[in-house]
Amino acid sequence: MNSRAEYLYRVLNMKMLPEEGTFYSEISKSEQKNAAGEPLYSLMYGLYTDVPCSQSYFHQLEQEEIWQFYEGDPIELHLLQTDGSYQKIILGSEPSLGQTRSAVIAPYTHQAAALQAGGKYALYACMVVPAFNYRRFHLSNASELQAKYPQAADVIRKMTAAVQANSVPDLKLPGNKL
């Protein structure tokens, strides 16, 4: 892990989210509640690194998610839409290179993300509306995705492999309780 990424990992008190494969720390949850009694939103920092490799494996949320890029190298955000289409968004700080600082992901979209090839680290944030709840989080199944999205077979294979093998990196970082 490079020195800036290690600093962010420590100062933001991050840990591994094993279901997804990324480092994260919760920033806040709304104190206001919806009709079901749940917080209106939740906000988290995320950190992708090349060493150890961290990424977000394909998963679905039943609610809207808003991504915001803060610093580091570009992130490839892979989206498998409910209409059967595939989209790749590059989150980053260089609009002249086709990068954007934010993206809104519709409910039930299968999503995965990782550093763009050659990247060292990226700090981002995600807001989920209403607040994140594991009952509305679903890991995606590689064979089901490949059948529905054959045009994205290579990305699906790459972004679900660790989940299929049920492997999470053995991280020896300060403060990690894995």
C-alpha positions as a printed NumPy array, in Angstrom:
array([[  0.   ,   0.   ,   0.   ],
       [  1.499,   3.351,  -0.92 ],
       [  2.097,   5.915,   1.825],
       [ -0.892,   8.157,   0.982],
       [ -3.282,   5.193,   0.873],
       [ -1.904,   3.838,   4.146],
       [ -2.345,   7.275,   5.753],
       [ -5.982,   7.461,   4.573],
       [ -6.599,   3.916,   5.755],
       [ -5.392,   4.822,   9.245],
       [ -6.798,   8.332,   9.672],
       [-10.24 ,   7.328,   8.33 ],
       [-10.253,   4.191,  10.524],
       [-11.   ,   1.884,   7.615],
       [-11.607,  -1.834,   7.642],
       [-12.303,  -4.464,   5.003],
       [-15.879,  -5.039,   3.881],
       [-15.375,  -8.731,   3.028],
       [-18.665,  -9.225,   1.183],
       [-17.662,  -6.546,  -1.294],
       [-13.862,  -6.622,  -1.176],
       [-13.199,  -2.957,  -0.431],
       [-11.91 ,  -0.874,   2.46 ],
       [-14.54 ,   1.385,   4.026],
       [-15.506,   3.501,   7.006],
       [-18.931,   4.859,   7.812],
       [-19.083,   8.657,   7.867],
       [-22.645,   9.283,   8.958],
       [-26.269,   8.198,   9.006],
       [-29.237,  10.507,   8.933],
       [-30.922,  11.1  ,  12.247],
       [-34.18 ,  11.593,  10.361],
       [-36.197,   8.456,   9.656],
       [-38.431,   7.363,   6.805],
       [-41.911,   5.86 ,   7.264],
       [-40.32 ,   2.449,   7.942],
       [-38.234,   3.936,  10.762],
       [-34.923,   3.678,   8.89 ],
       [-32.381,   6.498,   8.498],
       [-32.961,   8.538,   5.348],
       [-29.368,   8.048,   4.151],
       [-25.968,   6.673,   5.055],
       [-22.579,   7.874,   3.87 ],
       [-19.284,   5.966,   3.751],
       [-15.725,   6.466,   2.572],
       [-14.206,   3.793,   0.366],
       [-10.599,   3.13 ,  -0.545],
       [ -9.294,   1.046,  -3.428],
       [ -5.651,   0.024,  -3.44 ],
       [ -3.466,  -1.948,  -5.797],
       [ -1.508,  -3.65 ,  -2.982],
       [ -3.265,  -5.25 ,  -1.274],
       [ -5.801,  -5.447,  -4.068],
       [ -9.199,  -4.084,  -3.072],
       [-12.26 ,  -3.642,  -5.263],
       [-16.022,  -3.91 ,  -5.134],
       [-17.32 ,  -7.218,  -6.465],
       [-20.555,  -7.315,  -8.415],
       [-23.522,  -6.709,  -6.144],
       [-26.969,  -5.147,  -6.182],
       [-28.619,  -2.664,  -3.871],
       [-32.371,  -2.225,  -3.703],
       [-31.915,   1.509,  -3.302],
       [-30.196,   4.373,  -5.089],
       [-26.476,   4.92 ,  -4.514],
       [-24.484,   8.06 ,  -5.239],
       [-20.723,   7.775,  -5.828],
       [-18.305,  10.702,  -5.372],
       [-14.613,  10.59 ,  -6.357],
       [-12.245,  12.48 ,  -4.014],
       [ -8.622,  11.744,  -4.868],
       [ -6.12 ,   9.343,  -6.343],
       [ -6.238,   7.327,  -9.538],
       [ -9.323,   6.76 , -11.725],
       [-11.926,   4.155, -10.788],
       [-13.739,   1.968, -13.3  ],
       [-17.376,   1.587, -12.263],
       [-19.036,  -1.328, -14.114],
       [-22.825,  -1.295, -14.325],
       [-25.109,  -4.07 , -15.518],
       [-28.429,  -2.323, -16.024],
       [-31.841,  -3.889, -15.481],
       [-32.554,  -3.503, -19.243],
       [-29.668,  -5.898, -20.048],
       [-27.14 ,  -3.246, -21.07 ],
       [-23.584,  -2.769, -19.814],
       [-22.061,   0.621, -18.981],
       [-18.616,   1.628, -17.747],
       [-18.149,   4.959, -15.966],
       [-14.694,   6.3  , -15.159],
       [-14.666,   8.204, -11.879],
       [-11.743,  10.604, -11.634],
       [-10.592,  14.199, -11.649],
       [ -9.903,  14.739, -15.378],
       [-13.083,  15.589, -17.344],
       [-10.961,  16.118, -20.479],
       [-10.185,  12.368, -20.318],
       [-13.864,  11.4  , -20.029],
       [-13.767,  11.086, -16.25 ],
       [-16.527,  12.282, -13.942],
       [-16.434,  13.029, -10.211],
       [-19.851,  11.534,  -9.439],
       [-22.338,   8.913, -10.585],
       [-25.842,   7.929,  -9.523],
       [-26.619,   4.21 ,  -9.605],
       [-30.259,   3.173,  -9.992],
       [-31.751,   0.554,  -7.67 ],
       [-31.24 ,  -3.097,  -8.72 ],
       [-28.289,  -2.286, -10.982],
       [-25.515,  -4.853, -10.647],
       [-22.386,  -2.833,  -9.909],
       [-18.684,  -3.489,  -9.431],
       [-15.684,  -1.164,  -9.294],
       [-11.896,  -1.183,  -9.13 ],
       [ -8.899,   0.97 ,  -9.851],
       [ -8.214,   1.569, -13.513],
       [ -5.231,  -0.515, -14.704],
       [ -1.972,   0.898, -13.333],
       [ -3.655,   2.843, -10.517],
       [ -2.248,   2.81 ,  -6.973],
       [ -5.155,   4.079,  -4.856],
       [ -8.436,   6.   ,  -4.953],
       [-10.529,   7.574,  -2.197],
       [-14.252,   7.872,  -2.843],
       [-17.525,   8.157,  -0.966],
       [-20.905,   6.494,  -1.426],
       [-24.265,   7.698,  -0.158],
       [-27.162,   5.255,  -0.056],
       [-30.755,   6.496,   0.028],
       [-32.418,   5.232,   2.22 ],
       [-29.555,   4.155,   4.485],
       [-27.548,   1.022,   3.748],
       [-29.092,  -2.134,   5.139],
       [-27.795,  -5.677,   4.532],
       [-31.372,  -6.815,   3.822],
       [-31.188,  -4.752,   0.603],
       [-27.649,  -5.864,  -0.378],
       [-27.209,  -8.866,  -2.693],
       [-23.969, -10.359,  -4.009],
       [-24.284, -11.142,  -7.696],
       [-23.892, -14.67 ,  -9.049],
       [-21.338, -14.91 , -11.885],
       [-23.126, -17.572, -13.953],
       [-26.466, -15.742, -13.748],
       [-24.807, -12.475, -14.772],
       [-22.947, -14.099, -17.672],
       [-26.205, -15.568, -18.994],
       [-28.001, -12.209, -18.864],
       [-25.041,  -9.975, -19.868],
       [-22.89 , -11.991, -22.327],
       [-21.369,  -8.756, -23.687],
       [-19.709,  -8.187, -20.292],
       [-18.465, -11.755, -19.687],
       [-14.801, -10.739, -19.209],
       [-15.653,  -8.025, -16.67 ],
       [-18.041, -10.345, -14.84 ],
       [-15.377, -13.052, -14.605],
       [-12.808, -10.574, -13.274],
       [-15.138,  -8.827, -10.826],
       [-16.74 , -11.948,  -9.296],
       [-13.787, -14.376,  -9.148],
       [-12.766, -13.664,  -5.546],
       [-16.365, -13.897,  -4.385],
       [-16.777, -17.285,  -6.089],
       [-13.633, -18.553,  -4.387],
       [-14.84 , -17.034,  -1.099],
       [-11.453, -15.383,  -0.629],
       [-10.708, -12.157,   1.167],
       [ -7.154, -10.829,   1.26 ],
       [ -5.169, -11.562,   4.412],
       [ -4.461,  -7.983,   5.383],
       [ -1.77 ,  -7.174,   7.904],
       [ -2.505,  -3.463,   8.239],
       [ -2.598,  -1.368,  11.399],
       [ -6.026,  -1.485,  13.018],
       [ -7.398,  -4.262,  10.799],
       [ -9.247,  -6.81 ,  12.883],
       [ -9.571,  -9.529,  10.223]])
